[in-house]
Amino acid sequence: MSCEAFYGKFHLDDQLIRKAAFNPYYLTVQSGLNDMIIIEDEEVVDLASNNYLGIANDQRVKRAVVEAVNKYGASMCATPISVGFSDLYKETCQKLSSFIGLEDSLIYPSCYQANNGVFSAIAKQDDVIVIDQFAHSSLIEGARATGCKIRPFLHNNLDSLQNNLKNCEKYSQIFVVTESVFSTEGSIAPFNSIVDICRQYSALPVIDDSHGIGVLGATGKGILEHLGITDYDGIYLASLGKALANLGGVVSGKKSLIDYLKYFSSHLVYSTALPPHVLAGILEVLNIIEDEFDNLSQKMWFARNTLRDALSESGYQLSPAEAPIISIRTGDSVDTILFAKQLFINKIISTPFIYPSVPKNKGVIRMIAGANLSTKNLDRVISCFKEIKRDLA
């Protein structure tokens, strides 16, 4: 095959974007994450980022990052197994373990790598991974890469999970994989019941708490605290780039597992470690959560509930949600992109989900109203949605 023919295979079909005359993806951000951010030279209200607690641009976090840069420089230029295992790396792993409530932890460059890297290290061909059908692509791709059997169960459906597990006796190890908060809709998995079912069938539960850590629980410690799960013997995964306002992915669990991953998880062993200044930022965010979570959580939930109630009263079709995520059902891909365009014209940035991220004709506009959203901007957003609804009527 010629080079011309090879590259010709990668033609991007931009018919949808041309039809909408708007591309909501890969917009250029020119500021930090305040409640107003600058995108494409426009000042807009941020309802798109996962900055739940509103501290991504907090002065204390930035100061901790700058101090770490001054001490360590920009990078350790090595993987954690060699020079990349700085004292800050070790301290952050210990702090996260204590925060989550599990024995030990490792930090990968991203949660996507963590979700892939764990499965490739521990799952064998005679194992089976039973996974929620709406699980994140990083979990699905990580499962597929192992070569073992994959059996999806219906979303948050305990009967479907049990029916799957009844037919898994022949496999050496059973993994049951789900998320705490499903990010396109805001539903929360019945993970306490899932853990109980796993014990019944000798299966190992695996939870991705990316949208739960720093959000759920009385003190923000995530799904385990939120559902009162103690003596958790499964695997815990979470992004450090959402409510924790930094970068990376944490894997937590039994010390024996973590010790094994340190030497046999290629996604960790062969990836340059997170820069020390990112680790310093994570540590500072954990300190802020420990001291101020109650106040930050109240602000976050106030913004979420106020906006959600207003949208419901205006007649928008909303996805059921228990988490601080608001999703408007918008129909097909074109309608979803056009809705995002209308919001952007009105100086609001949102996250449109279209096929294949969601099923066909089930597009949604997702919004996260963080704790730093001012009352003034919250009122402006509500007024804007009311005007859009009147225009659509």
N, C-alpha and C positions, 0 to 999 in steps of 0.2 A: 504494500500500500504506500502510495506517495505521501509526502508530507502534506501536500495540498488536500488530498483526500482525507488524511487523518484529521487535520484541523477542521475540515469541513463538517465532520461529525458533531462538532460542538457548537453548532449554530443555536443561539438563544432565541427562542420564540417569544418575542416581546409584544405579541398581538394584544394581550390583556392590558399592558401598560400604555400602548398607543391608543387603545380604545378609551381608556380612562383619562388619558393625557396627564397622568400623574404616576410617579413611582415612589411609593412610601418606604422603600427599602434602601439601605446604604445612604441615607441622607447625611450630610456633613454637619457634625456637631462642633461648635466653636466655643464652647464654654463648659464649665463644670456643672454638676447636677444640683442646681438650686430649684425652687419651685418654678421659676422661669429660666429657660435655657435658650441659647442662641443656636438655631439650625438654619443653614442656608441663608445667613444674614438676617434672619427673622427671629424676634423674641417670642417664644411660645411657652405655654404651660406644659410641663412635663407630666404626662399620664402614661408614658410608655416604658420608662425604666423600671427596674425592680428595686428601686431605692426605697424600700418599705418604711424604714425608720428615718429616712431623710438625712442621713449622716455621711453620705459619700463625699460631700464637700465641706464637712465639719472642720473647723480650724484646728481642733485638737488632733484629729486624724492626720491632717496635712502636716502639722508640726512633727508628729511622730515619724512620718514618712521622711521628711526632710532631714531630721536628725539621724535617721538610719542611713540615708544616702551619704551624709557627711562622714559617718563612721565607716561604712562598708563599701561605698561606691555604688555603681549601677548594677553590678552583677557579680556572682561568685564564679561565673564561667565554668561551672562543673555540675555534675549530677549530684543528688544527695548522697549517693553511696561513696563519693570521694570528697572533694573540697566543698561541695554544695551543702553539706550538713553543718550549717553554722549554729552558733549558740542560740540565735533567734529562731532557727528552724526547730531545734529541740524544745525550746521554751514554748513555742506556739503549739506544737503537737501536744505537749503536756497540758497546756491551758485548754485546748479544745477538748481533750479527753475528759478533763474535770468538768468542763461546761456541759458537755453532752451526757456525761455520766457513765462512760464506758472505760475499759482498762487502758487502751492505748490507741494511738492514731498515727496516720501518715498523711502528708499533704502532697498532692499531685499538682502539676501546673494548671490543670483545669478539672472540673468535675466530669467533663466529657471523657477525658483521659482516665480518670478514676473509674468511671462506670465501665469503660472498655477494659481497663487494665486488671481489674479485680477478677472478672470472669475468665479472661484468658489465662490467668495464673492458677485458678483453683478448680475450674470446671473441666471434666474429662468427657470423652465420647460416650461413656456408658452412664452419664448423668442425664438429668432432665431439668430444664428451667421452665417453670410454670409462671407465666407473666401476665399482668393486667394488659388487656388489649390496647389501652390508651397510654401505656408507659412511654416515657421519653425515648426518642430515637437513639440516644447514647446507650441506654439500657438494652434496647432491641439489637442494635449493632454489636454490642459487646457480647450478647448471648449468641448471636449468629456466628461470630468469629470463633467460637469454641468448637463448633462441629457437633455439639451434643443436641439431643432432641429438645425442641421448643414447643410448649403447649400453652397457647393463650387462653385466659379465662375472661368472661364478660366483665366489663368495667365495674369495679367495686361490688361484685356479685359473689357473695359467700357460697351460695348453692353451686354456682358454676365452678368456683374454686374447689369445693369438696368433690364434685363429680370428676374433676380432672385428677385430683389426688388419689381417688379410689382406683384409678387405672395406671398408677405410677409405681406399683410395688416392685416391678422387675428392674427398676433403675437403681444404680449404686447409691447415688446421692440425689435428693430432690431439693431444688432451690425454688422458693416462692418470692417473686420480685414485684414490687409495686412502688408507687410514689406516695408521699404523705399528702401533698397538695398538688392537684393536677392543674397545670398552669394556664391552660386555655379556658377553663371554666370555673376553677376555684373550689371544686369538690374535694373533700378530705376522705382519705381511705379509712375504713373501719379496721385500723391496723391492730388494735388490741384483740379483736376477734380473729384476725388473720394469724396473729402470733399463737393464739390458743389452738387454732386448726393445725398449724404447723407442728406443734407439739404432739398433737393427736396422730399425725402421720409421719413423724420423725423427719420432717422437712426443715430446711434452714431458711428463715425469713431474711429478705434483703430489702431494705427501705432506702429510697432516695428522698431525703428531707430537704431538698434544695430550696423549696418555697415555704418550708416550715421553720427551719432554724432561724432564730432571731425574730420570729413572727408568732408562732404558736406557743402555748404554755403560759403558766402564771408568771414566769420570769424569763420567757423568751428562749427557752432551751430546746424547743422543737416538739416533734410529734411524740416522743417518748414521755416527756413531761406532760404534754397536753392530754394524753390518754391514760396517764398513770401506769405506764408499762415499766415494771421493775424486773431486775434479773434478766435483762434482754440478752439472749445468747446468739443472736443473729449478726448480720453485717449491716453497718450504718454508713450511708454515703450522703454527702451534701456539698452544694456549691458554696464557696466563700465570696461569691461575686454578686449576691443579691442583697438580702437584708444586712449581711456582714460587710457589704460595701467595699470589697477588695477584689481578690483574684485567687483562683485555685479551687481544688476539690479535696475534701477530707474523706478518708476512709477510717472508720473507727470500729472497734470490736475487741475480741479476745487478744491478749498479748501474743499468744502463740501464732495467731493469724497474721498480725502485724509484723512480727519478726520474720515470718516466711515471705511476706510480700516485699520486705526490704531487699531480699536477694533474688526473688523469682518473678517479680512483676516487671516485665520489660518496659512498660509504659512509664514506670518510675525510674528504673535503673538507668535507662538510656535517654532520659529527658533532663535538660538543664533545670536545676532547681529554681523555685520561685526566688526572685531577688529579695534580699533581706529587708529592703524598705517596704515591700508588700507584706511581709510577715509582721513588721512593726505596726503597719496599719491594721492588720487583723487583731493583734494584741490590744491596740487602743480601742477598737470597736467593741471587743469583748468587755473591756473595762467599762465603757460607756453603757453597754447593755446591762451589766451587773448593777450599775449605780442608778440608771435612769429609765429602765425599761417600762416601768409602770406609766410614767409620764409620756414617753414616746408612743407606747402602745395605745394609750387613750387618744392621742392626737391622730394616729393612723386610723383607728376604728371610727372616730368621729367623722373624718373626711370620707372614709369608705361608706359609712351608713348614710350620711347626709346626701352624698351624690347618688348612691343606689336608690334611696327612697325617692329622690326627685325624678330620676329616670323612670322609675316604676310608675309614679304618678302621672308622668307625661305620656305614658303608653308604650314605652319601649319594651321589646321582648328581651328579657334578661335570662341568662343561664342561671339555674339554681347554684348558689355558692355559699359555703360556710367560711371560707378564707377571705382576707381583704383583697379580693380580685373581683372586678366587675366586667362582665362580658355581655355585649349587646349582640343578639343574633341578627345577622345582616343578609343571609341568603347566599346567593351565588358569588363567585369570585369578583365579577365586575361590580356588583352592588357594594361589596365589601370595600374594594379599593376606592370607589367613588365616595363612600361614606368617610373613609379616612382622609380623602382629599378635601371634603367639605369641612372636616374638623381642622385640617391644617390651614385652610384659607381663613378660618376663624381663630387662628393662632393657638391651636391645641394639637399636641402630638400624641398619637395613640399607637397601638400595635394591632395591625390587621392580620388575622390568621385565615388563610385560604387553602384550598386543596393543593398539595397532599398533606399539609399539616393537620387539616381537619377533613372529615368526609365531604364529598361533593355536595354543593348547594347548602352547606352548613357553616358558612363563614361567620366569623365573629370579630368584633372590635373589642380588644381587651384593654382595660385601663387599670392602673394601680395608683391610687391617690395616697401618696406618701405622707409621713408625719410632718414634713416641712411644707406642705401645701397651705398657703395662707388663706385665711377666711375670705379675703378680697378676691383671690383668684378662684377659690371654690365657688363663690357666688357668681363670678363671671362665667365659669364653665357651665353651671346649671342654667343660666340665662341663655347661653349659646345653644345648649341642647334643646331648650324649649323653642327657640327660634327655628332651628333645623326641623324639629317635629312639625311645627306649623307650616313650614315650606313644603314638607313632604305630604301633608294632608290634602 
